[in-house]
């Protein structure tokens, strides 16, 4: 591809993974990690700009994601995958967390890029997530030497059906802190500046999260994202909870600076008992008999439109820890099954969780933690960025 006089062309793929969409890049096609790479990736997405009008971002956090992939040198992995979250209106790119939905596109991308040996009808791709240092497993349907796209598996938040990609996150316990319970406690109490005390559970699987009962902060549990966006006081309260949870586990020195010192983690996940609610999908109603709990995930001070794959794994793990807020929310019967049904703003996400009692601090050991997604390559080509993006700025 010929470059233009004042722009350079970079090979890229736009791929939907689960309920997110991102730009997938081969690491060999971009500068090494550092300030130059950061400037380039933000420019590709069109950040900072709330509309991302001058880049490939889609003006939502779930469409402003990137995956950087290369063949791995590790004996236990096929590819290395670095996840980058490009924030919209802030001049910021974050590498501290993983994305479960984007990770479900890594296997198909790696297969089609020739980075892994193929086997049909399913190719197993061992993925080293560099953000957390953990190994993820993707079992990807393959046909004709390529990742299969068509199939009859459906996920709420994505129109139509596709080929089922099975993700195994069993090895992601203690993703960022090394512990499933970073504080050593099943529950902690956060004291707000208003003198209110909020009981929380902090859990670290796939990504660290702080769990809060919706009712404890005055919510019903069925709220949709616009309810959060239109309530600055609620956003401030959740920021304080997140900041104080982050301070407890050493992610920031002062909770007031959490957006600068730890903008991504921990996630905040609000949980409530099953109840009927209308989703964002044209008023579709979720039946309480079809879910084990309602969950709303807040990240970067915004409510997620559906549910993050990593968030679902942390919910699933916490649901099996006796006495945790999630465990008490779903009740004893649901806690004994091998499936957890999470009600989110777009519908229902079913995840696999197989656990048994164990003589460990959390009281439980996990045999399986996973979820299924679909993915689809939308385009291959070149993205153009101004040549000045590769010129190191003077100090």
Secondary structure, DSSP 8 states (H G I E B T S, - for coil): ---BTTEEEEEEEEEEETTEEEEEEEGGGS--TTHHHHHHHHHHHT-S-TT-TTSS--SSGGGSEEEEEEE--STT-SEEEEEEEE-SSSS-EE-SS--HHHHHHHHHHHHHTT-S---SSEEEEEEEETTTTEEEEEEEEEETTEE----SB--TTSSS-B--EEEE-GGGBTTTTSSSSTTS-S-EEEE-TTS-EEEEEEEEBSSEEEEEEGGGGT--S---HHHHHT-HHHHHHHHHHHHHHHHHTTS-SSGGGHHHH-SS-SEEEEEE----EE-TTTT-EE-GGG-SEEEEEEETTEE-SS--HHHHHHHHHHHTSTT-HHHHHHHHHHTTSSEEEEEETTEEEEEEEEEEE-SSTTSEEEEEEEEEE-EEEEEEEEEEEEGGGGS----
